Amino acid sequence: MWRNKNVWILLIGELIAGLGLWMGIIGNLEFMQKYIPSDFMKSVVLFLGLLAGVFFGPLAGKVIDTYSKKKVMIYAGIGRMLSVVFMFMAIHFEAIIFMVFFMVSIQISAAFYFPAIQAVIPLIVKEKDLIQMNGVHMNVSTLARVAGTALAGMMLVVLEIESLYIGSMVAYLFILITTFALDFEEADFDKVRSNKTSSFKDVLPVLKEVPIVISALVLTVIPMLFIGGFNLMVINISELQNDISIKGLLYTVEGLSFMIGAFFVKKITHLLPPIKLMFIFAFLISIAHLSLFFSDIKFMSLISFGLFGLGVGCFFPIAATIFQTKIAKEYHGRFFSFRNMLDRIMFQVVLLSTGLLLDTIGLQYMVLIFGVLSLSAVIYFALFNSRKKINEPQLIKGKNVV
């Protein structure tokens, strides 16, 4: 795997783009803290961007399966780079509406870009290397997040907020250039385009044939209850402790724990079936959520984010590998767009709920509600799956059989 130039291009591009992405996110948080006092209104602004991504999900899935995935990544990269212009306008005019335009345009680009990457990974590495590649890819993303947030914090001390978005645009330009260097075999797109029956709805019958994929999709709801309110919780913990520096520490601890988890998971995948491992790590994520009740204590908030990072670091590489191996490649674009849509819808619900609950009952009672929901869901579905005794299907020549 490590002799494959496509792997290095993808990982280096992900690292640089991640730096730009997280510099932009820190800039977004800074802009919202300055101009949007209500947590609920902050969540509404983020919601509008995610909603645009959901609307474009079905189109993105069909485009990724119909046309060259490399070209889709290139056009999405151009769109992502141009979207940053709206944030320069938002800062210049001190207008929230331009930030909304930025969120909408960058999320539309993401609706095409990220499912395309997930569909490309199985094309550039062998199946036996998938879990390692997924873990490394996620570790690189996390390293970029840790470095990006730290760099953004340092830049804000000595530079204006515009510098963060200049850094983002440069990073997006870099990954756009590296995407042109990717070289891998793709399907005969003339044949695919001639298939008029190919549509986004084709994913649903495929899912019915693969119970383990449905179970994995259901379990991804658990980390989403934490991730959906991640940034708003970081802001509130900072205000609760009256400590600006805790923001960077929380991101750093969570990111480092994620990297440890993603490295560790490859060592244990042979011990238990993937679905059982997912239940174990979903349980760990639920405990992390509940423990945030003590987030007014500095070391407890760091422990909570560390537990969460470890849990998702193990959880997501397993989930990604299940999706990539149990779903036939000709459905990957539509499936990953479908999953992206589910994630975004769930993210929106959690985001708006988080904003509303933070404004009404506060952080500590909110995490109790979400933590109990997570723990209850893990226990219920674990009992349900133990009764059902799911048999994992094998992929044979593009078709799944049970």
Buried (B, 14 or more C-beta within 10 A) or exposed (E): BEEBEBBEBBBBBBBBBBBBBBBBBBBBBBBBEEBBEEBBBBBBBBBBBBBBBBBBBBBBBBBBBBBBBBBBBBBBBBBBBBBBBBBBBBBEEEBBEBBBBBBBBBBBBBBBBBBBBBBBBBBBBEEEBBBBBBBBBBBBBBBBBBBBBBBBBEBBEEEEBEBBBBBBBBBBBBBBEBBEBBEBEBBEBEEBEEEEEBEBEBBEEBBEBBBBBEBBBBBBBBBBBBBBBBBBBBBBBBEBBEEEEBBBBBBBBBBBBBBBBBBEBBEEBEEEEBBEBBBBBBBBBBBBBBBBBBBBEBEBBBBBBBBBBBBBBBBBBBBBBBBBBBBBBBBBBBBBBBBBBBBBBBBBBBBBBBBBBBBEEEBBEBBBBBBEBBBEBBEEBBEEBEEEEBEBBEBEEEEBEE
